[in-house]
């Protein structure tokens, strides 16, 4: 059947209205549930928009589904945020205590986005358009990327020693705290009871920070932290 301009316009209006009337909550729920069906076999548990698992008792691996802000008219857009949380690196104490059933992506000291894990450009994060893309296709794409690019990194960061050994092998997973690697390694060594290594690594980071003329407030913070940690 051949449609005239008038009919094509009417059809376009119908699709436009359908796009505008999507239920964002239901659509994200559908996508997340499909992803969770497979990730739960890897030890993840669902908490709202967050898929979370603990490894080595207290290290968190996080997959978080986030939609855009309403004030920017972006609620139809969705991103998948990723995180790894080593408690002492966040709390800055050698013997932290996890007191939550799960942790959010923003609680993590190592963070990235789906799509940016294997690229030098951290802005290459994958954006999903819930108005245009089929939820089933989105779910399949997310799972494919998670299995290929993300879960292997999570598995390589499943213990503190593994984080120390391999963190520099995955620079694009760490978009937030890559400049703090030495400080966070000092925290890990301290947690593992290797105080000499903790002190040596902390001193290296301190000297580096002084040389790079990081803001005076940060140096003051490090002076206090050294005392608090007994280094």
N, CA, C and O of each residue as an XYZ file, in Angstrom:
924
protein
N       0.850     -1.185      0.000
C       0.000      0.000      0.000
C       0.889      1.240      0.000
O       1.886      1.310      0.719
N       0.505      2.219     -0.825
C       1.270      3.453     -0.931
C       0.523      4.547     -0.179
O      -0.653      4.790     -0.451
N       1.183      5.200      0.751
C       0.550      6.243      1.545
C       0.873      7.604      0.965
O       1.990      7.843      0.507
N      -0.107      8.497      0.986
C       0.128      9.865      0.594
C       0.775     10.645      1.721
O       0.966     10.116      2.816
N       1.116     11.908      1.459
C       1.788     12.731      2.467
C       0.941     12.866      3.724
O       1.464     12.828      4.838
N      -0.365     13.024      3.546
C      -1.242     13.202      4.694
C      -1.211     11.977      5.600
O      -1.128     12.100      6.822
N      -1.278     10.781      4.983
C      -1.273      9.555      5.773
C       0.076      9.338      6.448
O       0.151      8.899      7.595
N       1.149      9.658      5.705
C       2.475      9.494      6.304
C       2.623     10.406      7.517
O       3.230     10.015      8.514
N       2.077     11.612      7.441
C       2.140     12.539      8.560
C       1.362     11.995      9.756
O       1.825     12.083     10.893
N       0.165     11.425      9.494
C      -0.636     10.864     10.571
C       0.097      9.703     11.248
O       0.108      9.599     12.475
N       0.709      8.834     10.438
C       1.440      7.696     10.995
C       2.618      8.183     11.822
O       2.904      7.649     12.894
N       3.306      9.215     11.306
C       4.429      9.771     12.047
C       3.995     10.336     13.380
O       4.694     10.196     14.384
N       2.819     10.987     13.387
C       2.291     11.539     14.636
C       1.978     10.434     15.635
O       2.220     10.585     16.832
N       1.444      9.333     15.143
C       1.101      8.220     16.021
C       2.354      7.664     16.687
O       2.375      7.441     17.897
N       3.407      7.438     15.885
C       4.654      6.918     16.442
C       5.277      7.912     17.399
O       5.854      7.532     18.418
N       5.157      9.209     17.061
C       5.731     10.238     17.928
C       5.040     10.222     19.284
O       5.701     10.310     20.319
N       3.710     10.108     19.286
C       2.962     10.066     20.533
C       3.308      8.811     21.321
O       3.433      8.846     22.545
N       3.462      7.692     20.596
C       3.808      6.450     21.277
C       5.150      6.571     21.965
O       5.337      6.084     23.080
N       6.102      7.236     21.279
C       7.417      7.428     21.868
C       7.324      8.289     23.115
O       7.970      7.988     24.119
N       6.543      9.345     23.072
C       6.442     10.269     24.196
C       5.742      9.636     25.392
O       5.974     10.038     26.532
N       4.880      8.640     25.137
C       4.082      8.073     26.201
C       4.679      6.808     26.815
O       3.978      6.095     27.532
N       5.928      6.513     26.559
C       6.517      5.316     27.139
C       6.562      5.446     28.655
O       6.705      6.544     29.193
N       6.441      4.328     29.326
C       6.574      4.282     30.777
C       8.031      3.941     31.081
O       8.453      2.791     30.953
N       8.780      4.948     31.480
C      10.217      4.775     31.690
C      10.497      3.741     32.762
O      11.372      2.889     32.603
N       9.748      3.817     33.860
C       9.969      2.891     34.969
C       9.766      1.447     34.526
O      10.595      0.583     34.813
N       8.660      1.186     33.825
C       8.379     -0.174     33.381
C       9.417     -0.650     32.378
O       9.819     -1.814     32.400
N       9.852      0.242     31.502
C      10.829     -0.138     30.480
C      12.174     -0.491     31.106
O      12.787     -1.494     30.737
N      12.639      0.331     32.053
C      13.911      0.026     32.711
C      13.787     -1.238     33.549
O      14.718     -2.042     33.608
N      12.637     -1.417     34.199
C      12.418     -2.646     34.966
C      12.557     -3.873     34.074
O      13.194     -4.859     34.447
N      11.955     -3.800     32.895
C      12.011     -4.920     31.959
C      13.455     -5.218     31.570
O      13.885     -6.372     31.573
N      14.197     -4.165     31.235
C      15.587     -4.339     30.818
C      16.425     -4.901     31.964
O      17.172     -5.864     31.784
N      16.296     -4.294     33.139
C      17.093     -4.737     34.279
C      16.769     -6.178     34.655
O      17.671     -6.956     34.967
N      15.497     -6.537     34.628
C      15.110     -7.899     34.996
C      15.688     -8.922     34.030
O      16.098    -10.008     34.439
N      15.719     -8.571     32.741
C      16.301     -9.479     31.757
C      17.797     -9.668     32.005
O      18.318    -10.780     31.912
N      18.474     -8.576     32.320
C      19.905     -8.662     32.607
C      20.133     -9.453     33.891
O      21.041    -10.282     33.966
N      19.310     -9.193     34.892
C      19.473     -9.857     36.188
C      19.291    -11.370     36.080
O      19.957    -12.124     36.791
N      18.402    -11.818     35.206
C      18.174    -13.252     35.047
C      19.472    -14.000     34.793
O      19.639    -15.133     35.242
N      20.393    -13.362     34.070
C      21.666    -14.013     33.776
C      22.745    -13.663     34.794
O      23.580    -14.504     35.129
N      22.734    -12.432     35.282
C      23.799    -12.043     36.218
C      23.644    -12.680     37.594
O      24.623    -12.799     38.331
N      22.433    -13.090     37.949
C      22.271    -13.698     39.268
C      23.049    -15.007     39.372
O      23.422    -15.417     40.471
N      23.297    -15.662     38.246
C      24.112    -16.875     38.255
C      25.581    -16.569     38.539
O      26.358    -17.469     38.858
N      25.959    -15.294     38.422
C      27.325    -14.869     38.731
C      27.425    -14.278     40.141
O      28.447    -13.703     40.515
N      26.355    -14.430     40.911
C      26.384    -13.981     42.298
C      25.810    -12.606     42.542
O      25.866    -12.121     43.672
N      25.257    -11.954     41.531
C      24.677    -10.622     41.716
C      23.279    -10.731     42.309
O      22.544    -11.685     42.055
N      22.936     -9.721     43.108
C      21.601     -9.627     43.669
C      21.008     -8.266     43.314
O      21.732     -7.277     43.196
N      19.703     -8.224     43.148
C      19.028     -7.009     42.688
C      18.560     -6.186     43.876
O      17.900     -6.700     44.779
N      18.905     -4.905     43.867
C      18.472     -3.955     44.891
C      18.027     -2.675     44.165
O      18.846     -1.800     43.885
N      16.739     -2.573     43.866
C      16.274     -1.420     43.111
C      16.905     -1.396     41.731
O      16.799     -2.361     40.974
N      17.556     -0.300     41.410
C      18.217     -0.153     40.110
C      19.647     -0.702     40.117
O      20.358     -0.599     39.118
N      20.057     -1.275     41.229
C      21.436     -1.729     41.399
C      21.520     -3.250     41.414
O      20.770     -3.914     42.130
N      22.443     -3.800     40.614
C      22.820     -5.200     40.696
C      24.169     -5.247     41.396
O      25.121     -4.592     40.973
N      24.244     -6.031     42.477
C      25.429     -5.970     43.347
C      25.842     -7.365     43.781
O      25.008     -8.244     43.999
N      27.163     -7.547     43.904
C      27.662     -8.773     44.524
C      28.883     -8.450     45.374
O      29.632     -7.515     45.087
N      29.067     -9.241     46.425
C      30.278     -9.182     47.232
C      31.225    -10.294     46.798
O      30.796    -11.423     46.560
N      32.507     -9.977     46.694
C      33.552    -10.975     46.492
C      34.600    -10.768     47.572
O      34.753     -9.661     48.087
N      35.320    -11.821     47.917
C      36.284    -11.762     49.021
C      35.627    -11.156     50.266
O      36.258    -10.406     51.010
N      34.379    -11.486     50.474
C      33.592    -11.077     51.645
C      33.077     -9.641     51.583
O      31.910     -9.398     51.889
N      33.928     -8.679     51.191
C      33.510     -7.280     51.339
C      33.857     -6.361     50.173
O      33.629     -5.155     50.269
N      34.399     -6.884     49.082
C      34.635     -6.073     47.886
C      33.359     -6.085     47.048
O      32.800     -7.147     46.777
N      32.903     -4.910     46.640
C      31.645     -4.799     45.893
C      31.886     -4.685     44.397
O      32.793     -3.982     43.951
N      31.063     -5.384     43.630
C      30.962     -5.210     42.179
C      29.554     -4.702     41.887
O      28.577     -5.287     42.355
N      29.440     -3.632     41.127
C      28.155     -2.948     40.973
C      27.836     -2.680     39.507
O      28.692     -2.252     38.734
N      26.582     -2.942     39.144
C      26.019     -2.554     37.845
C      24.761     -1.751     38.151
O      23.844     -2.252     38.802
N      24.716     -0.512     37.687
C      23.625      0.393     38.058
C      22.961      0.956     36.801
O      23.641      1.414     35.883
N      21.636      0.918     36.769
C      20.856      1.426     35.636
C      20.352      2.828     35.969
O      19.595      3.016     36.921
N      20.777      3.797     35.181
C      20.443      5.193     35.479
C      19.786      5.856     34.279
O      20.284      5.772     33.156
N      18.651      6.523     34.534
C      18.010      7.287     33.465
C      18.343      8.760     33.626
O      18.823      9.189     34.675
N      18.085      9.521     32.585
C      18.451     10.931     32.574
C      17.580     11.777     33.489
O      16.577     11.318     34.035
N      17.998     13.023     33.637
C      17.315     13.961     34.532
C      16.073     14.565     33.867
O      16.077     14.863     32.672
N      15.020     14.740     34.655
C      13.782     15.307     34.124
C      13.965     16.749     33.691
O      13.409     17.163     32.674
N      14.748     17.532     34.457
C      14.886     18.950     34.121
C      15.628     19.143     32.802
O      15.550     20.210     32.193
N      16.345     18.113     32.362
C      17.021     18.173     31.061
C      16.229     17.459     29.978
O      16.681     17.335     28.839
N      15.029     16.986     30.350
C      14.158     16.251     29.425
C      14.875     15.043     28.851
O      14.811     14.776     27.651
N      15.570     14.306     29.735
C      16.347     13.151     29.289
C      15.910     11.855     29.991
O      16.674     10.891     30.030
N      14.715     11.827     30.532
C      14.289     10.622     31.244
C      14.151      9.427     30.307
O      14.079      8.288     30.767
N      14.115      9.674     29.000
C      14.020      8.570     28.041
C      15.388      7.976     27.714
O      15.478      6.999     26.970
N      16.457      8.561     28.267
C      17.804      8.058     28.026
C      18.272      7.248     29.231
O      17.930      7.560     30.372
N      19.054      6.211     28.967
C      19.533      5.355     30.043
C      21.003      5.016     29.842
O      21.468      4.812     28.720
N      21.723      4.961     30.966
C      23.119      4.548     30.968
C      23.306      3.427     31.978
O      22.509      3.271     32.903
N      24.357      2.654     31.794
C      24.691      1.597     32.746
C      26.017      1.956     33.388
O      27.057      1.958     32.729
N      25.975      2.264     34.691
C      27.165      2.652     35.443
C      27.778      1.423     36.115
O      27.071      0.498     36.517
N      29.082      1.434     36.226
C      29.806      0.292     36.777
C      30.688      0.736     37.926
O      31.202      1.855     37.921
N      30.867     -0.131     38.912
C      31.708      0.258     40.039
C      32.332     -0.925     40.754
O      31.797     -2.034     40.750
N      33.481     -0.660     41.369
C      34.146     -1.612     42.255
C      34.483     -0.851     43.529
O      35.052      0.240     43.484
N      34.127     -1.438     44.662
C      34.361     -0.780     45.944
C      35.248     -1.633     46.833
O      34.881     -2.747     47.208
N      36.434     -1.096     47.173
C      37.289     -1.703     48.178
C      37.117     -0.853     49.431
O      37.525      0.309     49.435
N      36.531     -1.388     50.485
C      36.076     -0.573     51.616
C      37.123      0.369     52.192
O      36.824      1.541     52.419
N      38.348     -0.111     52.437
C      39.350      0.748     53.063
C      39.775      1.908     52.165
O      40.222      2.946     52.652
N      39.634      1.725     50.851
C      39.978      2.807     49.922
C      38.957      3.939     49.991
O      39.282      5.101     49.749
N      37.723      3.584     50.325
C      36.660      4.578     50.445
C      36.649      5.202     51.836
O      36.545      6.420     51.981
N      36.757      4.355     52.854
C      36.642      4.826     54.232
C      37.936      5.424     54.765
O      37.920      6.172     55.743
N      39.056      5.098     54.127
C      40.387      5.574     54.552
C      40.717      5.152     55.983
O      41.267      5.926     56.767
N      40.371      3.919     56.298
C      40.809      3.275     57.534
C      41.236      1.866     57.159
O      40.737      1.304     56.184
N      42.167      1.285     57.935
C      42.695     -0.022     57.580
C      41.710     -1.163     57.863
O      41.793     -2.220     57.237
N      40.800     -0.958     58.782
C      39.870     -2.023     59.156
C      38.422     -1.554     59.074
O      37.744     -1.448     60.095
N      37.948     -1.273     57.862
C      36.566     -0.821     57.706
C      35.591     -1.969     57.925
O      35.959     -3.139     57.829
N      34.359     -1.621     58.218
C      33.314     -2.615     58.422
C      32.176     -2.325     57.454
O      31.590     -1.244     57.487
N      31.865     -3.280     56.599
C      30.699     -3.127     55.739
C      29.441     -3.271     56.579
O      29.247     -4.295     57.233
N      28.600     -2.272     56.570
C      27.382     -2.315     57.372
C      26.121     -2.226     56.516
O      25.045     -1.908     57.023
N      26.253     -2.506     55.219
C      25.104     -2.454     54.322
C      24.985     -3.762     53.551
O      25.966     -4.478     53.356
N      23.766     -4.057     53.117
C      23.541     -5.250     52.307
C      24.133     -5.097     50.924
O      24.501     -6.085     50.287
N      24.226     -3.860     50.454
C      24.798     -3.592     49.138
C      25.269     -2.144     49.102
O      24.935     -1.350     49.981
N      26.044     -1.812     48.082
C      26.530     -0.448     47.928
C      26.198      0.058     46.528
O      26.173     -0.703     45.561
N      25.945      1.359     46.448
C      25.624      1.988     45.178
C      26.891      2.225     44.358
O      28.010      2.142     44.865
N      26.682      2.516     43.104
C      27.812      2.847     42.218
C      28.559      4.063     42.723
O      29.785      4.120     42.622
N      27.835      5.047     43.271
C      28.515      6.245     43.746
C      29.287      6.007     45.038
O      30.034      6.882     45.476
N      29.121      4.840     45.655
C      29.918      4.476     46.831
C      31.259      3.860     46.450
O      32.091      3.605     47.321
N      31.474      3.622     45.180
C      32.653      2.879     44.731
C      33.850      3.806     44.509
O      33.687      4.971     44.144
N      35.044      3.277     44.733
C      36.253      4.070     44.480
C      36.753      3.886     43.052
O      37.540      4.700     42.569
N      36.315      2.835     42.368
C      36.638      2.643     40.952
C      35.335      2.636     40.177
O      34.430      1.859     40.479
N      35.239      3.514     39.162
C      33.975      3.645     38.453
C      34.207      3.823     36.958
O      35.216      4.377     36.522
N      33.232      3.332     36.186
C      33.266      3.510     34.745
C      31.850      3.396     34.215
O      30.898      3.306     34.991
N      31.707      3.399     32.903
C      30.400      3.290     32.268
C      30.440      2.219     31.192
O      31.482      1.980     30.582
N      29.315      1.582     30.965
C      29.230      0.615     29.887
C      29.547      1.315     28.562
O      28.958      2.348     28.243
N      30.465      0.753     27.808
C      30.869      1.360     26.543
C      32.188      2.084     26.629
O      32.872      2.256     25.620
N      32.561      2.519     27.846
C      33.806      3.281     28.016
C      34.927      2.439     28.616
O      36.053      2.914     28.767
N      34.619      1.198     28.956
C      35.578      0.362     29.672
C      36.826      0.086     28.844
O      37.920     -0.025     29.397
N      36.676     -0.027     27.529
C      37.814     -0.424     26.694
C      38.257      0.673     25.731
O      38.819      0.383     24.675
N      38.011      1.909     26.084
C      38.399      3.001     25.197
C      39.120      4.083     25.966
O      38.889      4.264     27.161
N      39.984      4.798     25.290
C      40.696      5.901     25.920
C      39.772      7.092     26.185
O      40.077      7.951     27.013
N      38.672      7.133     25.496
C      37.753      8.260     25.633
C      36.632      7.876     26.593
O      35.718      7.137     26.228
N      36.709      8.384     27.824
C      35.703      8.019     28.821
C      34.319      8.541     28.463
O      33.329      8.127     29.066
N      34.234      9.457     27.475
C      32.940      9.978     27.057
C      32.234      9.052     26.063
O      31.147      9.365     25.578
N      32.853      7.922     25.769
C      32.250      6.962     24.844
C      31.265      6.039     25.557
O      31.006      4.926     25.097
N      30.726      6.496     26.663
C      29.757      5.663     27.361
C      28.531      5.426     26.490
O      28.128      6.284     25.705
N      27.953      4.250     26.647
C      26.843      3.831     25.809
C      25.545      4.441     26.306
O      25.175      4.263     27.467
N      24.849      5.165     25.428
C      23.567      5.773     25.762
C      22.451      5.006     25.068
O      22.488      4.805     23.854
N      21.465      4.580     25.838
C      20.331      3.841     25.284
C      19.106      4.751     25.256
O      18.758      5.369     26.263
N      18.457      4.829     24.098
C      17.277      5.662     23.921
C      16.030      4.786     24.091
O      15.705      3.982     23.218
N      15.350      4.948     25.202
C      14.209      4.095     25.522
C      13.010      4.364     24.626
O      12.098      3.540     24.547
N      13.000      5.495     23.957
C      11.900      5.794     23.039
C      12.073      5.084     21.705
O      11.098      4.700     21.061
N      13.315      4.917     21.303
C      13.573      4.406     19.953
C      13.996      2.947     19.927
O      13.696      2.234     18.969
N      14.697      2.488     20.974
C      15.276      1.155     20.952
C      14.366      0.145     21.640
O      13.745      0.442     22.661
N      14.297     -1.044     21.072
C      13.489     -2.112     21.644
C      14.120     -2.619     22.940
O      15.318     -2.902     22.961
N      13.346     -2.740     24.024
C      13.910     -3.183     25.305
C      14.623     -4.523     25.232
O      15.648     -4.716     25.886
N      14.093     -5.445     24.447
C      14.744     -6.750     24.314
C      16.117     -6.608     23.675
O      17.075     -7.254     24.100
N      16.214     -5.765     22.655
C      17.501     -5.541     22.000
C      18.484     -4.856     22.947
O      19.671     -5.181     22.968
N      17.971     -3.896     23.735
C      18.825     -3.213     24.706
C      19.367     -4.218     25.716
O      20.553     -4.195     26.045
N      18.502     -5.097     26.207
C      18.926     -6.099     27.193
C      20.013     -6.995     26.620
O      21.008     -7.280     27.286
N      19.820     -7.437     25.385
C      20.808     -8.320     24.766
C      22.142     -7.606     24.579
O      23.203     -8.193     24.792
N      22.081     -6.335     24.181
C      23.316     -5.588     23.969
C      24.065     -5.368     25.287
O      25.285     -5.517     25.355
N      23.313     -5.012     26.327
C      23.939     -4.806     27.638
C      24.603     -6.088     28.119
O      25.737     -6.060     28.599
N      23.906     -7.208     27.993
C      24.469     -8.486     28.438
C      25.707     -8.857     27.647
O      26.679     -9.362     28.208
N      25.677     -8.610     26.347
C      26.829     -8.946     25.511
C      28.058     -8.163     25.943
O      29.152     -8.720     26.032
N      27.881     -6.852     26.218
C      29.016     -6.022     26.624
C      29.489     -6.403     28.021
O      30.690     -6.463     28.285
N      28.532     -6.661     28.916
C      28.901     -7.059     30.268
C      29.734     -8.336     30.252
O      30.760     -8.417     30.928
N      29.303     -9.318     29.494
C      30.005    -10.599     29.469
C      31.370    -10.491     28.789
O      32.333    -11.135     29.206
N      31.441     -9.683     27.756
C      32.690     -9.586     27.004
C      33.710     -8.673     27.674
O      34.888     -9.017     27.764
N      33.260     -7.509     28.146
C      34.192     -6.474     28.594
C      34.229     -6.256     30.099
O      35.267     -5.872     30.638
N      33.116     -6.492     30.788
C      33.020     -6.075     32.190
C      33.254     -7.225     33.162
O      34.083     -7.101     34.064
N      32.552     -8.332     33.003
C      32.707     -9.436     33.955
C      34.147     -9.946     34.045
O      34.594    -10.284     35.141
N      34.891    -10.015     32.933
C      36.293    -10.424     33.068
C      37.106     -9.466     33.938
O      38.001     -9.899     34.663
N      36.799     -8.159     33.871
C      37.489     -7.196     34.724
C      37.060     -7.388     36.174
O      37.895     -7.390     37.079
N      35.764     -7.548     36.390
C      35.289     -7.828     37.740
C      36.013     -9.054     38.314
O      36.446     -9.041     39.466
N      36.138    -10.101     37.511
C      36.786    -11.320     37.990
C      38.260    -11.086     38.305
O      38.802    -11.686     39.233
N      38.905    -10.215     37.536
C      40.309     -9.894     37.800
C      40.473     -8.972     39.000
O      41.578     -8.806     39.515
N      39.373     -8.375     39.443
C      39.389     -7.526     40.630
C      38.544     -8.168     41.734
O      37.702     -7.515     42.350
N      38.785     -9.442     41.966
C      37.973    -10.169     42.939
C      38.680    -10.356     44.271
O      38.128    -10.975     45.181
N      39.899     -9.829     44.402
C      40.620     -9.872     45.672
C      41.511     -8.642     45.757
O      41.771     -7.989     44.746
N      41.974     -8.328     46.944
C      42.822     -7.149     47.128
C      44.163     -7.301     46.409
O      44.658     -6.356     45.794
N      44.735     -8.480     46.491
C      46.008     -8.688     45.805
C      45.832     -8.555     44.295
O      46.711     -8.039     43.605
N      44.695     -9.022     43.789
C      44.430     -8.906     42.365
C      44.295     -7.447     41.948
O      44.735     -7.066     40.863
N      43.689     -6.628     42.807
C      43.568     -5.197     42.506
C      44.950     -4.564     42.413
O      45.222     -3.785     41.500
N      45.823     -4.900     43.361
C      47.189     -4.370     43.334
C      47.933     -4.849     42.086
O      48.653     -4.077     41.453
N      47.757     -6.122     41.736
C      48.490     -6.708     40.609
C      47.999     -6.217     39.255
O      48.791     -6.082     38.322
N      46.682     -5.945     39.133
C      46.111     -5.747     37.797
C      45.456     -4.387     37.556
O      45.017     -4.116     36.438
N      45.378     -3.538     38.556
C      44.625     -2.296     38.369
C      45.154     -1.472     37.203
O      44.369     -0.888     36.456
N      46.445     -1.419     37.040
C      47.023     -0.616     35.961
C      46.824     -1.244     34.581
O      47.066     -0.605     33.557
N      46.384     -2.495     34.568
C      46.097     -3.153     33.290
C      44.768     -2.694     32.694
O      44.502     -2.931     31.516
N      43.938     -2.043     33.499
C      42.618     -1.620     33.044
C      42.404     -0.137     33.362
O      41.534      0.200     34.165
N      43.176      0.740     32.749
C      43.088      2.167     33.086
C      41.754      2.796     32.733
O      41.383      3.808     33.329
N      41.015      2.228     31.776
C      39.782      2.863     31.332
C      38.597      2.472     32.200
O      37.496      2.991     32.019
N      38.815      1.554     33.149
C      37.736      1.250     34.084
C      37.700      2.266     35.215
O      36.702      2.378     35.927
N      38.780      2.996     35.377
C      38.925      3.860     36.551
C      38.876      5.328     36.120
O      39.914      5.974     35.970
N      37.669      5.843     35.926
C      37.525      7.218     35.443
C      37.511      8.238     36.569
O      37.517      9.444     36.319
N      37.491      7.758     37.818
C      37.320      8.679     38.944
C      38.598      8.895     39.737
O      38.981     10.036     39.998
N      39.264      7.805     40.123
C      40.355      7.909     41.095
C      41.691      7.383     40.595
O      42.508      6.934     41.399
N      41.933      7.426     39.305
C      43.184      6.866     38.796
C      44.403      7.581     39.365
O      45.466      6.976     39.502
N      44.263      8.855     39.695
C      45.404      9.584     40.269
C      45.661      9.180     41.720
O      46.688      9.543     42.293
N      44.733      8.430     42.317
C      44.870      8.041     43.720
C      45.314      6.588     43.878
O      45.225      6.034     44.974
N      45.787      5.970     42.810
C      46.116      4.547     42.865
C      47.102      4.240     43.986
O      46.884      3.302     44.752
N      48.182      5.011     44.097
C      49.182      4.738     45.128
C      48.592      4.867     46.535
O      48.873      4.049     47.411
N      47.780      5.894     46.739
C      47.157      6.072     48.049
C      46.242      4.896     48.369
O      46.248      4.388     49.490
N      45.468      4.472     47.398
C      44.545      3.372     47.635
C      45.294      2.053     47.801
O      44.849      1.180     48.545
N      46.418      1.901     47.122
C      47.237      0.704     47.346
C      47.798      0.701     48.767
O      47.885     -0.351     49.401
N      48.174      1.866     49.260
C      48.650      1.958     50.643
C      47.553      1.511     51.604
O      47.830      0.821     52.585
N      46.312      1.900     51.327
C      45.200      1.489     52.179
C      45.001     -0.030     52.126
O      44.720     -0.661     53.145
N      45.149     -0.602     50.943
C      44.980     -2.053     50.806
C      46.083     -2.793     51.552
O      45.813     -3.756     52.269
N      47.328     -2.345     51.385
C      48.433     -2.980     52.112
C      48.194     -2.912     53.619
O      48.433     -3.881     54.339
N      47.722     -1.765     54.083
C      47.448     -1.620     55.508
C      46.373     -2.584     55.971
O      46.486     -3.189     57.038
N      45.325     -2.726     55.161
C      44.251     -3.656     55.508
C      44.769     -5.088     55.578
O      44.326     -5.870     56.419
N      45.706     -5.434     54.697
C      46.248     -6.791     54.663
C      47.317     -7.009     55.728
O      47.873     -8.101     55.845
N      47.604     -5.954     56.511
C      48.580     -6.097     57.588
C      50.016     -5.889     57.167
O      50.932     -6.112     57.959
N      50.232     -5.463     55.928
C      51.587     -5.220     55.429
C      51.929     -3.739     55.649
O      51.928     -2.942     54.711
N      52.215     -3.396     56.889
C      52.369     -1.988     57.259
C      53.608     -1.351     56.648
O      53.590     -0.160     56.338
N      54.670     -2.102     56.469
C      55.866     -1.537     55.839
C      55.570     -1.127     54.399
O      55.967     -0.048     53.961
N      54.871     -1.991     53.669
C      54.494     -1.657     52.292
C      53.500     -0.506     52.277
O      53.555      0.354     51.399
N      52.592     -0.489     53.245
C      51.620      0.607     53.324
C      52.355      1.933     53.523
O      52.050      2.923     52.858
N      53.317      1.947     54.435
C      54.071      3.172     54.728
C      54.894      3.603     53.505
O      54.920      4.783     53.155
N      55.553      2.656     52.871
C      56.380      2.973     51.697
C      55.535      3.522     50.554
O      55.910      4.503     49.912
N      54.411      2.895     50.309
C      53.529      3.339     49.218
C      52.906      4.693     49.540
O      52.793      5.553     48.666
N      52.505      4.879     50.784
C      51.946      6.166     51.207
C      52.986      7.270     51.023
O      52.660      8.343     50.516
N      54.233      7.021     51.430
C      55.292      8.022     51.296
C      55.546      8.373     49.835
O      55.780      9.535     49.500
N      55.498      7.366     48.967
C      55.683      7.616     47.533
C      54.586      8.520     47.002
O      54.847      9.459     46.250
N      53.344      8.225     47.406
C      52.227      9.067     46.964
C      52.350     10.475     47.524
O      52.069     11.449     46.825
N      52.766     10.591     48.775
C      52.907     11.904     49.414
C      53.944     12.747     48.679
O      53.701     13.917     48.386
N      55.090     12.159     48.385
C      56.145     12.885     47.672
C      55.689     13.285     46.276
O      55.984     14.384     45.806
N      54.974     12.393     45.627
C      54.456     12.686     44.297
C      53.468     13.842     44.345
O      53.482     14.713     43.476
N      52.616     13.849     45.355
C      51.622     14.918     45.497
C      52.294     16.258     45.752
O      51.870     17.281     45.214
N      53.331     16.257     46.564
C      54.068     17.501     46.841
C      54.759     18.000     45.584
O      54.761     19.198     45.304
N      55.340     17.092     44.835
C      56.059     17.467     43.614
C      55.118     18.041     42.577
O      55.460     18.993     41.875
N      53.927     17.460     42.481
C      52.946     17.913     41.487
C      52.173     19.132     41.977
O      51.318     19.657     41.264
N      52.473     19.579     43.190
C      51.853     20.777     43.760
C      50.329     20.677     43.797
O      49.609     21.608     43.438
N      49.870     19.511     44.245
C      48.437     19.347     44.477
C      48.011     20.322     45.560
O      48.836     20.707     46.389
N      46.785     20.721     45.579
C      46.308     21.789     46.464
C      46.759     21.564     47.914
O      46.786     20.428     48.388
N      47.107     22.636     48.607
C      47.595     22.530     49.994
C      46.641     21.784     50.913
O      47.085     21.100     51.835
N      45.354     21.903     50.682
C      44.376     21.216     51.530
C      44.550     19.700     51.445
O      44.346     18.989     52.429
N      44.929     19.214     50.263
C      45.126     17.770     50.126
C      46.366     17.320     50.894
O      46.359     16.257     51.515
N      47.417     18.113     50.857
C      48.627     17.774     51.613
C      48.315     17.785     53.113
O      48.770     16.914     53.854
N      47.547     18.765     53.546
C      47.138     18.809     54.957
C      46.320     17.565     55.317
O      46.475     16.991     56.395
N      45.459     17.171     54.401
C      44.664     15.968     54.628
C      45.571     14.742     54.775
O      45.356     13.910     55.657
N      46.583     14.634     53.911
C      47.496     13.495     53.972
C      48.297     13.503     55.271
O      48.562     12.444     55.841
N      48.683     14.681     55.741
C      49.423     14.772     57.020
C      48.560     14.218     58.157
O      49.052     13.470     59.002
N      47.295     14.578     58.178
C      46.382     14.097     59.218
C      46.127     12.603     59.053
O      46.095     11.858     60.033
N      45.944     12.167     57.797
C      45.656     10.757     57.540
C      46.831      9.877     57.986
O      46.622      8.794     58.533
N      48.054     10.339     57.754
C      49.228      9.576     58.170
C      49.203      9.322     59.691
O      49.490      8.223     60.164
N      48.852     10.373     60.427
C      48.778     10.238     61.890
C      47.656      9.284     62.287
O      47.846      8.411     63.135
N      46.486      9.453     61.671
C      45.351      8.601     61.992
C      45.643      7.124     61.707
O      45.182      6.241     62.430
N      46.413      6.867     60.646
C      46.722      5.496     60.248
C      47.921      4.913     61.015
O      48.187      3.713     60.965
N      48.617      5.779     61.708
C      49.789      5.316     62.447
C      50.982      5.045     61.568
O      51.806      4.186     61.880
N      51.083      5.775     60.464
C      52.201      5.587     59.542
C      53.305      6.632     59.766
O      54.320      6.616     59.071
